Amino acid sequence: MFNNFCCPSLKILYPVEGQTYSSVNETYGFSAPRVIIKIKYNGKVYSTCTSQDGYWRIPLPNVDCGDYVIYAKTRICCEAIYQNVRFGVRRYIPAPTVTSPAAGSVVTENPIIISGTVNPNYVVKINVGNAAPITVVADANGNFSYDLPKPSPDGAYAITVTQEPPFFSNCMPLPTSIPITVSTPTAE
C-alpha cells in the first residue's frame, strides 16, 4: 500500500472528524508499515505498531458523554507526522416511567401524588407548568414519589419528569411529559 516512503502519512479512519457516536471503544487507521503509532486520548497515551500493510488499531476505554480529541503521531523517515480528530460521544438517559397520575387524567385530589420508576438512586426532577423544578432522589430500587400540592388555578398542566445520574455526566436526559387537568370538586 505504501510504496513511497518520501510521502509519509498518518490517517485516523475511526472515529471520523466531527461525527457524534453513542460510544467509542477503539480507534484505527493506517500509516507506513511497521511504525509506532502513539495517540493521546482523554489524558492517556496509547501506542501500537502498524502491520505490514500499514494498518493499526488501538482499543479505548469507554468514556462519559462529551467532546473529545484523539491526537495521533508517528515518525516516518525521521519526520514526525501528526493527525487530530475531534468527535463527540452522546448518549441519552432513558425517560422515566411515570405511574401516577395517568396521562390525560382529571385530578381533583390534593396533594397530587407523582410517582414512578427511574434508575436506582438517580435524581428525579419534576416540573409542573412554569413552576420551579422539584427534586427528589429515587430509592435503591428506582422508585420515586412526591406529594405535589394541587396547583392553582384549575386547568390544564403538563408534568415533566426527567432523571439525572447522582454523579456528573454530560449525557442528555429524556423527559416524560404527562398532561393532566386540575379540577376542584364541586360541593354537593
VENJO-V558005 format. One record per residue. PSI is psi in whole degrees, 0 to 359 (none if undefined). D_FIRST is the distance of its C-alpha to the first C-alpha in Angstrom with 2 decimals. Layout:
# VENJO-V558005
psi/d_first
PSI/D_FIRST
PSI/D_FIRST
This chain:
# VENJO-V558005
psi/d_first
318/0.00
95/3.82
337/6.13
105/9.00
356/10.73
348/13.52
71/12.08
149/11.97
163/11.58
126/12.83
126/13.17
119/15.80
329/15.47
133/18.85
162/21.58
138/21.37
127/23.19
0/26.83
161/26.93
136/29.69
159/29.45
335/32.18
155/30.32
114/27.04
11/26.49
163/22.82
148/20.00
163/16.25
204/13.08
161/9.80
202/9.42
155/8.44
144/8.69
45/12.43
159/14.04
131/17.02
129/17.18
136/20.78
152/22.25
126/25.85
124/27.28
40/30.97
2/32.11
153/30.12
134/27.13
152/24.46
158/21.58
172/18.86
139/16.10
156/12.44
181/11.29
334/9.38
354/6.38
3/7.49
150/9.88
157/13.53
136/16.90
120/20.37
146/23.62
150/26.19
150/29.97
145/31.62
166/33.38
171/36.30
147/36.11
187/35.24
136/32.72
162/29.93
136/27.19
123/24.16
118/23.48
146/20.11
157/19.28
171/17.25
127/17.52
122/14.92
47/16.69
13/19.98
130/19.24
132/19.86
136/17.68
152/19.39
139/19.26
146/22.23
127/22.78
136/26.35
168/27.44
151/30.65
121/31.98
126/35.05
161/37.16
138/40.63
127/43.63
151/45.39
142/48.59
157/51.78
119/54.04
120/57.45
339/60.28
135/63.18
163/64.26
145/63.13
133/61.37
5/63.96
158/66.89
120/70.13
126/70.81
339/74.43
155/74.40
118/74.27
166/72.05
124/69.05
117/67.09
119/63.35
163/61.50
200/58.31
147/55.30
190/52.13
143/49.87
136/52.11
13/53.28
155/51.56
132/53.39
127/54.85
129/55.66
125/58.28
134/59.06
112/62.10
229/62.28
9/62.05
161/63.51
147/61.78
149/59.41
137/60.84
130/58.80
165/59.31
131/57.30
153/56.59
184/57.88
344/55.94
357/55.89
7/54.61
143/58.02
155/59.41
144/62.71
133/64.48
106/68.00
123/67.75
138/71.03
127/71.51
157/70.39
142/72.95
174/73.72
152/73.41
192/70.63
137/66.99
156/64.50
127/60.87
121/60.05
127/56.43
130/55.08
160/51.75
145/50.52
143/48.72
156/47.55
0/49.86
163/47.02
135/45.11
141/42.40
2/40.67
149/40.49
125/42.49
140/45.62
133/46.51
158/50.24
127/52.80
127/55.49
114/58.85
134/61.37
163/64.97
125/68.39
131/70.84
138/74.45
125/77.69
144/79.95
145/83.27
140/86.45
none/88.63
